[in-house]
Amino acid sequence: MSSPHVLSELEASPFRRTHRFILIVISAIFFFDLADLNTFAYAAPVLKVGYHYTIGDIAGVTSASFLAMAIGSIAAGWFANLVGRRKGLIVSVALFSVGSLANATVTQVWEMGLTRFLTGLGLGAMTAIALTYVAEVAPAASRGRMQSISFATGMVGIPVAAFVARFLVGLPGESWRGIFVFGALGILLIPFLMRLPESPRWLLLRGQTERALESTSSIIGRELSAGHVSLEPFHASSVGNGSLATYVSLFRNGLARRTIGLLLAWVLLFAGFYGFSSWVPTLLSSNGHSVTKSLLFTSIMSIGSFPGALFSAVLIDRFSRRKLLGIFCLLVACCGVFYGLARNDVSIMLLGLAVTFFSQTTMAILFAYTPEQFPTRQRMAGTALSNAFGRLSNVAFPLIVAMVFGAAGYVPVFFMVSAAWVAGAIAVFAFGASRTGKSIDAEQAAPTVSSASPSHS
């Protein structure tokens, strides 16, 4: 009888102390990642009034940031396969923290665009690497929940950043710059990132079998010996580690349909998600509300971020992830249409809260769903490319929002955003692949890893 593979031990492990440490650290970096992602949106109304930024200027800076996120994500697909998931996380967190601190020192539009570009490089890289890392170290029975909880905890960063912005904007002088200083505090997490165990799957991919055994033992909380488990590495292939060939392979050998479906979903859902969250403060202030009132509305709406993302953890390991994605896309679209039509303050806040809640549920499921769709050899590249396409959609979409708002006004913007969510639901249902009951390593040529429990995708 052959020995079980070391990854089977990783898949079948109960939730241990190291899993808890990983969850806390990844949640913390998502906190600052998502807080930093929204800092410019909260500073934009101040820049518009105090420094005469136009809607076009705000759109340009936002687009530069998302372009950088796409570049950072694609670079991460190469870098994290070259140096490892842990080192990739350290570098990406350092990069977006330094970039955010630089944001606090500038005022001119071109300077803000440049520093937001630097910040975006780190933000894009960190998201792709973190999603891949959690997928590769979590037990099969709790992989979805670990992804959802880390993302949900990170969501706390959005309302915290919103209330920090609301407080700072009310102070005299240049206090608004503190919004970006807050986003830079993620650099304090680097000592904890250095203590994370490396992904055993990445180590096997690199042929480092002894280190893979040590890392697995550390994660599952018990000593494994080479004599009792198989350490067969992944078969060598012409597919490189994060090279151009890896990205090309995503569109071959049965992966093409899945890859295209995910790219479409990320493009459309990110356009809908950030078309709402990044523009609401500015659109409200441009539609007759004061800057302070716009930020108050945004702060209240953002309260739905954490419970919305956390709600996904209740469902994600019980039902098909693909079906959940489609259903919640349609819910967000419906709420978005009514939000655009709302006129009184209570309706605006309640419908905005509903959009935030359900959109965060959807994004949490998408984040857990994506890295599971690719074999280990292509997982980092597939997740990075999906993330990059989502960010790229936001290079063009803010400009489209600005044009629609200028030409047609407030309400059509939210009809357009809702249409993106509907199209996202269609993409998921039409092209998404079901991974229900399959191990994350089911498509590897080697090693053969049995699934410890069903994974509903």
N, C-alpha and C positions, 0 to 999 in steps of 0.2 A: 504494500500500500504506500503510495507516494505521500510525502510530507506536504502539509498545507503551505501555500505560498505566504510570504511575509505580509503581503497586502491583504490577504484574507483575514489575518489577525487584526489588521488595522480596520478593515470593514466591519468586523464582528464585535469590536471592542465596545463595552459600555462607555457611557460618558464619564471621563476621569478628570482628575485635578488639572492635568495639562490641557485637556480640552477646555476647561473653564478658563485657564490662564490665556489660552489662544483667543477665546471668545471675548474676554475683557479687553485685551490689547487691540484686536482688530476692531472691536466696537469703538474704542477710544480714537483710533485713527480715522474711522469713518465719521466720528463726531466732528473732528476738526476739518476733515475733507469737505463735508457737506455744509458746515458753517462757512468755510472759506469760499465755497462755490457761490454762496449767496451774498457775500459781503458787498460786492459791487452793486448788486440790485438794491441793497438797502442804502448805499451811499449815493446812488444815482439821483434821487430827487433833490438832495442837497447840492450836488454838483450842477444840476439843471438850474436851480434857482440862484445859488451863490456864485457859480463860476460860468454860467451861461452855456452849459452843455446843451446841445440840441438833441432831439430825439434821434437824429442820424448819428451824432457823436456817441450816444449811449449804445446804439445798435452796433456801431463799429467796434467799440471796446469789447462789448459782449461777444461779438463774432470772433475777434482776435483771441479771446480767451478760449472759446470752444475749438477753434482751429488748433491752438496749442494742445488742448486736451487730446485731440485726435492724433496729433504727431507724437505726443508723449505716450499714448496708449500703444501705437504701432511700435515705437521704439522699445517699449516694455516687453512686447512679444519676443523681441530679440534678446534684450538685456537680461531679463529674468530667466530665460533659458540658458544663457551663457554663464551667469554668476550665481544663480539660485534665487528662489522666491524671497528668502529672508533679506539678502543684501539688496535685492530690487526694492523691497518695501522701505528699507532704511534710506536709500538714495532718493526715492520718490517723495517721502515725507519731508526730508531735509530740503528738497527743491521747492515744494509748494510753500513751506514755512518761510524760507528766505524770500521767496517772491512776494508773499503777502506782506512781509515787513517792509519790503521796498515799495509796495503800493501806498503805504502810509506816509511816504516821504515826497510824493509827487502831486502835481495839480494839473498840469497841461494835458490835453487830450492825448497827444502822441506818447507822452511819458506814461500815462495811465494804461494806454494800450500795450506798451512794451512790457511794463511790469506785470500786467494781468496775463500777458502771453507767457512769461516766465512761470507765474503761478500755475497756469493751466497745464504746462508740461508735466509738472509734478502731480497735479490732481488726476490727469488722465492716466498716467502710469500707475499711480497707487490703486485706483479702482480696479483695473484689469488684473493686477498682480494679487490684490487681496481676494478677489472673487475666486481666482484660480487656486490660491493657497488654501483657502477654507475648504473648497471642494476636494482637495487632495489629501487633507489631514483629518477630516471629520469622519466619524463612524457612519456607516450606511443608514442606520436607523434614525439618526439625528442630523444628517447633512442639511436637509432643507431648513430645519429649525435653526441651526447654527447660522446659516446665511441670513435668514430672516431676522433673527434677534440682533445680529451684529449690525445689519443695515438699519433696523428699527432704533437701536440705541444711538446709532449715528444720527438718526433723524432728529434727536433731541437738539443737536447742534443748530438746526434751522430756527426753531422758536427762540432758543437762547440767543443766537446771533441777532434775531429780529428785535428782541427786547433790549439787548445791549445797544443796538442801533437806535432804538426809540429813546433810550435814556441819554445816549451821547449827543443825539441831534438836538435835544432840548437844552444842552449846555452851550454857553457862549464860546466864540472863537473857533479854533480849529479842532474841536473835540471829536468831530466826525472821523478823524484819522485813526482814532482808537478802535474803530470797527475792524480795520485791517490788522492792527496789532493783535487783537483778539484772535483772528484767524491764524496768526503766526505761532501761537502757543503749542501747536502740534509738535514742534521740534523737541519739546520736553519728553516726548514718548520714545525717542530713539534708544535710550538705555533699555527699555522694556522690549523693543523690537529685536535688540541684539540677543535677547534670551529666548526667542522663539526657536523651536526645533525646525530644522530644514524639512522640506517635503520629501518623504521617502520615495515617492513616485519620481520626483525630479532626480534624486540620487540614483535610482535604478536606471533612469533614462541615460544618465551619464556614466553608467557602469560602476558606480561606487557602492558596491553591495554591502561592504562592512559598515559604512556610514549609514546606509539605509536601514540595516538591522538595528544599529544603535539609536537612530532617530525614532523608529517604530517602537522600540522598547521604552523610550522616554515618553512617547505620546500615550501609549496604552497602560503605562504604569506597572509593567512587569518585565522581567528579563527574558529575552528570547535568545536562543542559541542557534548557530548555523546548522547544528546537527538535527534540530527538530523542525525547522521550517525551510522551505525552498527559497533561495535567493536569486533565482533565475532573472537576469535583467531583461529589459525589453529588447526584442530583436533589432539588430541594426538594420537600417534601410537607407535608401537614397534620400529620404526626407531629412533635412538638416534640423538643427536646434534653433528655431527662431529665424532661420535664413529665409531668403525669398522662396526657396523650394518648399518650405513649410507652409507659407501662405498660399502658394499655387496648389498644394495638395488638398487644401480645403475645398477646392472645386472639382475634385476627382474622386473616383472609387466610392461612390455612394454618399459622399459627404456634401456634394454640391447643393442638392435640394434643401438639406438642413441648413447649410451655411447661408444660402440666399434667403430662406425664410427668416432666419435670425437677423440678418442684416436689414431686411425690410422692417422687421418689428422694432429694432433699435432705432432706426431712422425715424419712423413714424411716432413711436411712443415718446422718444426724447423731444421731438418737435412739439408734441402736445403737452408734455410735462413742463418743459422749460418755457414754452410759449405762454404758459399761464404763470408759473411761479416767478420767473425772472422779470415779467413785464407788469404784473399787477400793481406794484407800488407806483410806477411811473404813469401807467394808464389811468389809475384812479386820480392822481394829482392833476393830470392833464384833462380830466373829465369834470373838473370843478371842485374836487376835494382838496383841502389843504395838505401840505407835506406831512404835518404831524398826524392828521386824521388818516391819511393814506397808510402811513406806517403803523398806526394803531390797528386798522383793519387787517393789514398784512400780518401783524403779530398775532392777532386772534385767530386768523385762518391757519397760521402755521402750527397752532396747537394740535391740529389733526394729524400732523406728520408722524409723530411717534406711535400713537395708538393705531393709525392706519397701517403702518409697516408691521407693527407687532401683531396685528390681526391676521396677517398672512401666515404667521407661525402656527396658528391654530388649524389652518386648512392645508398647508403646503405638503405635509406628509400623509394626508388622508385622501386627497383627490388628485385627479390629473392636473399637473401644472399647466399644460397647454389649455385645457378647458377653463381653468381659473383665470388665466391671462385674458382670454377672449371675453369672458363674462364681465370682468372688472373694467376692461377697456370701454365696453358699452355703457356701463354705469357712469364712468367719468364723463363720457361724451354727453349723456343726458343732463347731468348736473351742470356741465359747462354751458350748455345752451341756455338753461334757465338762469344761470349766473349772469350771462350777458344781458338778459332781459330784465334783471332785477333793478329796482329803482330806490327802494328805501334801505336804510342802513342795516336793519336787522336781516333782511333778505340777502343783502350782499354778503354779510358776515357768515350767515348760516350756510348758504350755497357755496361760498368760498371754502368754508370748513369741510363741506362734503366732497368737493373736488379734491382738496388736499388729502383727505382721509383715503378715498378710493384710489387716487393716483399713486399714493405711497404704497398701498397694498399691492397694486399692480407692479410697480417697479421692484419691490422686494422679491416678488415671485420671478420676475424676469431675471434678476441678478442671480438667484439660485438656479434657475432653469438653464441658463446659458453655458456655464463651464461643464455641466454634466453631458452636454451634447457632443463633445469631442473626445477622441482617444487621447491618452496622455501625451503622445508625441505631438499632437496638434492642439492640445487644450489651451496652452498659453497664447498661441497665435490666434486661435479661433475666438477666444474671449476678448483678446486685445483688438482684433479687427472689428468685432461686433461693437465694442465700446467706442472705437474710433469712428465708425459710421454714425453712431448715435450722436457723437459730439459734432461731427461734420454737418449733420443736419441743422445744427444750431449755429453754424456759420452763416448759412443762407436764411434760415427762418426768422431771426431777429430783424433782418433787413426787410423781409416780406411783411412782418408784423408792422414795421414802421410805415411801409408803403400803404398797406391796407388801412391803417389807422388814419394816415394823412388823407387818403382818397375817399374812404367810405365811413370813417368814424369808429366809435367805441364798440358797438354791438357786433359788427361783422368780424372783428378780430376774434371774438370768442366762438362764433360760428365756425371760423376757420380752424381754430384750435380743436374744437370738438370733432370736426371732420377728420383730423389727423388721428384721433383716438379710434374712430370707427374704422378707418383704413388699417390701423394697427391690428384691430381685432380680426379683420379679414385676412391679413397676412399670417397671423398666428394660426388660424384655423385652416388656411389653404396650404401653407408650406411647412408649418411646424411639425417636428417629429415627436412621436410618443416614445418615452423611455421607461414607461411603467414596467416595473419588475426586473429591470436590467441593472447589472453592476456598472459602476462608473468606468470599469476597465473591460467591459464586455466585448469591445471591438479591438482589443489589442491582439496582435498576432501571438504575443507572449508577453508576460506570463498569463496563465489561465487563472483567473480569480473568481471564486464563487461569490455571489451576492449574499450577504448575511440576512438581508431583509428587503422587501420590495421598495423600490424607489419610484414614487409616483411622479411622472413627468408629463 
